[in-house]
Amino acid sequence: MEPDWPEPSPSADMETGKLTKQDLAIDTRRHRYPFCIVWTPIPCLTWLFPFIGHMGICTSGGVIRDFAGPYFVSEDNMGFGNPTKYWQLDPGSSDSDRREWDNAVHQASETYKGRMHNLLCDNCHSHVALALNLQMYDGSTHWNMVKLALYMMIYGKYTRSVGCYDRRPK
């Protein structure tokens, strides 16, 4: 089943297909994070181990996809609340264009809809890693949960949201 692709934004340069600042704009009120990896704390677990949390990856239009449990990948409803951190990736660091980015996120999501969730070795971080590996982001097919957790700690920016405690309507 093919996903419904977002229409190109009116700000996209139609002649060159290049993304504009508006295409990459983060909208924390609407929870739109184009080309981002997002993170939110897991109650109790993150309190004890601050580097552990729940992760998702966003489409080029900013829609969040996350492996939220066994055989379930959610769309725009993260398993532990709204994102508290995001790391916007450079779409130019991949051989893929906007459509290929979205296709990689879709393929990873379809794959993880058929997998059992395992906290230690096949989890939300693994789902994100697969999406990045499918498109060879940054020339690499060696993305994994440890690398993603480390990079999120280094490059992640806070949203001002309080994750699982943020119950603002979308």
N, C-alpha and C positions, 0 to 999 in steps of 0.2 A: 504494500500500500504506500503510495507516494504521499508525503506530507504536504500540507497546504503551505506553499512558500510565501513569505511576506512579499508584498509588492515593493519594488524599489522605492525608496523615499524620494519625495520631490526634490530633495537637496542633492541627490546623487548626480554626478556629472555624467550625463547620458552619452556624451561623445567618447569619453575615455573609460567610463565605468569605474572611475576612482571614487573612493569614499570621501565624504566631506566631514568637517568637524561635527556637523549636525547629525550625521549618520553614527558617529562614535560617542555622542553625548550620553552621559549617564543620567538617568532620571530616578533618583531614589524614592521619590514620592509614589511613582507608578511601578516601582521595582523593575525597571528596565536597564539592563546592563549589557549592551551589545559587545560581542567578542570578549566576554569576561568569564572568569572562573569566580564563583561566589562561595562564601563560607558563612556558617552560622554555628554557634556553640551548641553542644549537646548537654542538657542539664545533668548535673552531677559529674559526668565524665570529664567535661572540659574544666570544671572547677578544680578537679584533682590533677589533670594533665592538660594545661592550657594550649598545647600544640595539637590536641585532638579535637576535631569538630566535624560537622557535616558539610559536604562540598557538592556543588553542582556546576554545570557548564551552560552558558547561554548561547542562543542563536545569534545571528547577525542583527536581528531585530530586538535582541535583549530578552527574549523569552527564556526563563530558567527551566532546565531539565535536570532532574536529580534522581539517582537510584535510591529510593526511599525505603525499600524493604524487599523481601523475597518476591521476585517476579513482578515488581512494580517500579516504574519510572514515572515520576510525577511531572506535570507541566505547570509552571507558575504557582506552585504551592509546595514550597520546600518542606521536607519532613520534620524539621525542628524550628520552623518559623522563618521569618524574612531574613535575608542576608544581613550580616553585620560587617562583613569585609568583602571586598572585591579586588580582583587583579585583572585589569584590562590588558588583554594580549594585543600584540601588533598583528593585524591581519596581513601585513606585508611580509611577515616572517614565515609564511606558509606558501607552498606552491599553489594553494587553492584560492579561488575567488569566493565571493559571498555565498554563491549557491553551493559550492563544494564544501565550505565551512558548515553550512546548515545540513548538508547531506551527511557529513561525518558525525555531527551531533545526533542526527536522526538514526544513522546506522548503529552507533554506540548504544543509543537508547533502545533500539529494537533488540540488539544482542542481550542487553541486561534485563529486558522484560522476560527473558527465558532463563534467568540465573537465580540461584539461591543467594541470599545476602549472607556474608560472613564478615563479622566485625574485624577480623585480623588480616584476611588475605583477599577477599573479593567483595569490595564495598563501594561506596559512593566515589571515593578517590580513584578506584580502578576504572569506574565508568568514565570519569573525566579523562584519565590517562588514555583509554582506548580511543576516545574522540580525537585527542591530540595526535596519537600514533597513526590513526587512519589518514590524517592529512599531512603527516610528517612535519608537524609544527616545529619551527626553528631547526629544520633539517634533521630531526631526531625521531626515531621510533622506539626510544628508550624511556618514555615517560612512565612513571610509576607513582604509587601513593606516597612514598617517602620523599621523593623529589618534589611532588606537588605540595605536600605539607610544609616542607622547608621553604619553597618559593613563595607560598602564600604568607608565611610569617615574614619574609623579607620584603616582598613587593606589594602585599595586600594593603589596601587603604580602607579605613573605617567609613561606614555609611551614616553613622549617627543613630542607627537603628539598634534596638536591644534584642534582636533575634526572636527567640521563643517567647519573649515577654511583649513583643511588639504586636499588638492586635489591631493596628490601623487597618481600615478597609482598603482593599486594593483599588 
